[in-house]
Amino acid sequence: MRKRMGALGPSTLAAWFLVAACASEEAPTPGTSTEASVREIVIETSDFAFAGPQEMVAGPVRIRMVNKGQELHHVTLVRIPATGSLDHLATETSDVGLMDARYEAFGGPNAVGPGGESVVEVHLEPGSYGLICLIPSPDMVPHFKKGMVAAFTVVDGEEATTAAAVPADADLTLSLAEYGFAWESPPTAGRHRIKVENRGMEAHEVFIARLAPGKTAHDLLTWIEAPEGPPPGEALGGVGFMKTGLSNIMEVELTPGRYALYCFVPTVDGVPHFVHGMIQEFDVAG
């Protein structure tokens, strides 16, 4: 039996991508510029593991997630407290993504389907971290419970493993709060670096989908609950769970059409934020 819509968390996306995976397009390669240089790392996701560096240098890091699996994946960055551990993070996180309050979510590249890429710039502070994928398989078991967690350390220092030339600043700003999204200026067609700020009191995320012609954000949720025919949207990534006061910069290509934003972070009662109204549609003009 399927869960009621109001009880769905990160698992809300699972059925969509199991059907949509074969039709998903690979994300475009991010544009480059000589204006600035930041460290870049690549994290490959598979069913069910992460492959990437075990150590990073504190500061801004451009994370390019490449999904080489057959299921939907994302990368959620979580700082582990001195009194915690990666094992505790994996065993104590609930199926809908509720974590021990001591574990701090720093964002990261949000969900894309097989063959896709998601790019996010994150400012990391020194400490011990974990990578975790909260998305479930068809059997509704979250990927982290199948071993999709990994540890890495963020250290002080200036040495960069890889430098990627990227624009110095974001050109759009999207703020998150209880319970909605707010654009500083209307999105336009083209490749963007969007600063995503959590101005709320709770953790939030943004998942972005390009809607099929004539479809709505709620059509997508309805389809996920009872998938029949082609999915009414395409995954474009976004920024994963992020604690209050933080920001990430996501890179995304917007073509003319209609889009939807969602936050699947659960409240303490396990109900995802989109049920509380954190869902939005917007248009990109041709």
C-alpha positions in Angstrom: 0.0 0.0 0.0 1.3 3.5 -0.8 1.8 6.1 1.8 -0.7 9.0 2.0 0.7 12.1 0.2 1.0 14.1 3.4 3.4 11.5 4.9 5.8 11.4 2.0 9.4 12.7 2.5 12.4 12.1 0.3 10.7 8.8 -0.8 8.3 11.0 -2.7 10.8 11.2 -5.6 11.6 7.5 -5.8 8.8 6.2 -8.0 9.2 9.2 -10.4 12.8 8.4 -11.3 12.3 4.7 -11.6 10.1 5.5 -14.5 11.8 8.7 -15.7 15.4 7.5 -15.6 15.6 6.2 -19.1 14.2 9.5 -20.5 16.4 11.8 -18.4 18.8 14.0 -20.2 22.4 14.5 -19.0 22.9 17.8 -17.4 24.8 20.4 -19.4 28.4 21.0 -18.6 28.7 24.1 -16.5 30.0 27.3 -18.2 33.4 28.5 -17.3 35.1 31.9 -16.8 38.5 33.2 -15.8 37.0 35.6 -13.2 37.6 33.3 -10.2 38.9 29.9 -9.2 37.6 27.6 -6.6 38.4 24.1 -5.6 36.4 21.4 -7.4 35.8 17.8 -6.4 33.8 15.1 -8.2 31.7 12.7 -6.3 30.3 9.7 -8.2 27.2 8.0 -7.0 26.2 4.4 -7.7 23.9 1.8 -6.3 24.7 2.2 -3.4 28.0 4.0 -2.7 29.9 7.2 -3.0 33.3 7.5 -4.7 35.2 10.7 -4.0 37.9 12.3 -1.9 38.3 11.5 1.8 39.6 14.9 2.6 38.8 18.4 1.6 40.2 21.8 2.4 37.9 24.3 4.3 36.3 27.1 2.3 34.3 27.2 -0.9 34.2 23.9 -2.7 32.5 23.2 -6.0 31.0 19.8 -5.8 30.1 18.0 -9.1 28.0 14.9 -8.5 27.9 12.4 -11.3 25.1 9.8 -11.0 26.5 6.5 -12.4 23.8 4.4 -10.8 20.5 3.1 -12.0 18.5 4.9 -9.4 18.0 8.5 -8.4 20.8 9.8 -6.0 21.9 13.0 -4.3 24.6 14.0 -1.9 23.7 15.4 1.5 26.6 16.9 3.5 26.3 16.4 7.2 28.9 17.6 9.8 29.3 15.0 12.6 29.6 16.3 16.2 32.5 15.3 18.5 30.0 13.1 20.4 28.7 11.4 17.2 29.8 9.1 14.5 29.0 8.1 10.9 27.5 4.8 12.2 25.3 6.7 14.5 24.2 9.1 11.7 23.2 6.1 9.6 21.4 4.1 12.3 19.6 7.0 13.9 18.3 8.9 10.8 14.7 8.0 10.1 13.4 6.8 6.8 12.0 10.2 6.0 15.2 12.0 6.8 14.8 13.1 10.4 18.3 13.4 11.9 19.6 13.9 15.4 19.6 17.6 16.0 23.4 17.6 16.7 24.1 16.7 13.1 24.4 19.8 10.9 23.2 19.7 7.3 25.4 21.7 4.9 23.5 21.2 1.7 25.1 19.6 -1.4 24.0 18.6 -4.9 20.4 17.6 -5.0 18.8 14.8 -7.0 19.2 13.9 -10.6 18.5 10.6 -12.4 20.9 8.1 -13.9 23.5 9.7 -16.2 22.8 13.2 -14.8 25.0 15.7 -13.1 24.3 18.2 -10.3 26.7 21.0 -9.4 26.7 23.0 -6.2 29.2 25.3 -4.5 29.4 24.9 -0.7 31.4 26.7 1.9 32.7 24.0 4.3 34.0 24.5 7.8 36.7 22.3 9.3 35.5 19.1 11.0 34.3 15.5 10.4 31.6 15.0 7.8 29.4 12.4 6.3 27.9 12.0 2.9 24.4 10.4 3.0 21.8 9.6 0.4 18.3 9.8 1.8 16.4 8.5 -1.3 14.9 5.1 -1.1 14.9 2.2 -3.6 11.8 0.6 -5.0 11.5 -1.5 -1.9 11.2 1.8 0.0 14.4 1.2 2.0 16.5 4.4 2.0 19.9 4.2 0.3 21.8 5.1 3.4 20.4 2.0 5.0 21.9 0.0 2.1 25.3 1.4 2.9 25.2 4.7 1.0 27.1 6.7 3.5 30.8 7.8 3.5 33.1 9.8 5.8 35.4 12.6 4.9 37.3 15.3 6.7 37.5 19.0 6.1 40.9 20.5 7.1 42.4 24.0 7.3 44.7 24.9 4.5 45.1 26.6 1.2 46.2 23.8 -1.1 43.6 22.9 -3.7 43.5 19.5 -5.4 41.7 20.8 -8.5 40.9 24.4 -9.5 37.8 25.1 -11.7 37.3 28.4 -13.4 33.8 29.6 -12.6 32.0 33.0 -12.4 32.9 34.9 -9.3 29.4 35.5 -8.1 25.9 34.2 -8.2 23.6 36.0 -10.7 20.3 35.0 -9.0 19.2 34.6 -5.3 16.6 32.2 -4.0 15.7 32.4 -0.3 14.1 29.6 1.7 12.0 30.0 4.9 8.9 28.6 6.7 7.3 27.6 4.3 8.1 29.1 1.0 10.6 30.2 -1.7 11.3 33.8 -2.7 13.3 35.0 -5.7 15.2 38.2 -5.5 14.6 38.7 -9.2 12.7 36.7 -11.8 14.7 33.7 -13.3 15.6 34.0 -17.0 16.6 31.6 -19.6 20.3 30.5 -19.7 22.9 29.0 -17.4 22.8 30.4 -13.9 24.6 30.3 -10.6 21.8 30.7 -8.1 22.6 31.5 -4.5 20.3 29.5 -2.3 20.0 31.0 1.2 18.2 29.4 4.2 16.7 32.3 6.0 14.3 30.2 8.0 14.5 28.7 11.5 14.4 25.1 10.2 16.6 23.1 7.8 15.3 23.4 4.2 16.2 22.3 0.7 15.2 23.1 -2.9 14.6 20.4 -5.5 13.9 21.8 -9.0 12.0 20.2 -11.8 11.2 21.3 -15.3 7.5 20.6 -15.8 6.1 19.1 -19.0 3.9 21.4 -21.1 0.5 21.8 -19.5 1.5 20.1 -16.2 1.6 21.6 -12.7 3.7 21.0 -9.6 0.8 19.1 -8.0 0.4 17.0 -11.1 3.9 15.8 -10.5 3.1 14.9 -6.8 -0.1 13.1 -7.9 1.8 11.2 -10.6 4.4 10.1 -8.0 1.6 8.8 -5.8 0.1 6.8 -8.7 2.5 6.7 -11.7 0.7 6.1 -14.9 2.1 7.2 -18.3 5.2 9.5 -18.7 6.3 11.6 -15.7 5.1 15.2 -15.9 8.5 16.7 -15.1 12.3 16.3 -15.3 14.8 16.5 -12.4 17.4 19.3 -12.5 19.0 19.0 -9.1 19.1 21.8 -6.6 20.5 22.1 -3.1 20.0 19.4 -0.4 19.2 19.6 3.3 20.8 22.8 4.7 20.7 24.2 8.2 19.5 27.6 9.0 21.8 30.5 8.2 23.7 28.7 5.4 23.8 29.2 1.7 24.9 27.1 -1.3 25.3 28.1 -5.0 23.7 25.8 -7.5 24.4 25.8 -11.2 21.5 25.0 -13.4 20.4 25.5 -17.1 17.0 27.1 -17.4 15.3 26.9 -20.8 11.9 28.5 -21.6 9.1 26.8 -19.9 7.4 26.1 -16.5 9.3 24.9 -13.4 8.5 23.7 -9.9 10.4 24.0 -6.6 9.9 21.6 -3.7 11.2 21.2 -0.2 11.0 17.6 1.1 12.7 18.2 4.4 10.4 16.8 7.2 9.2 18.6 10.2 9.6 17.0 13.6 6.3 15.1 13.0 7.7 13.6 9.8 5.5 15.7 7.4 7.5 17.2 4.5 7.6 20.9 4.1 5.8 20.9 0.7 2.7 19.8 2.6 2.9 23.0 4.6 3.0 25.0 1.3 6.7 24.9 0.4 6.1 24.3 -3.2 6.2 26.8 -6.0 5.9 27.1 -9.8 7.6 29.7 -11.9 7.9 30.5 -15.6 11.0 31.2 -17.7 10.3 33.3 -20.7 11.5 32.5 -24.2 
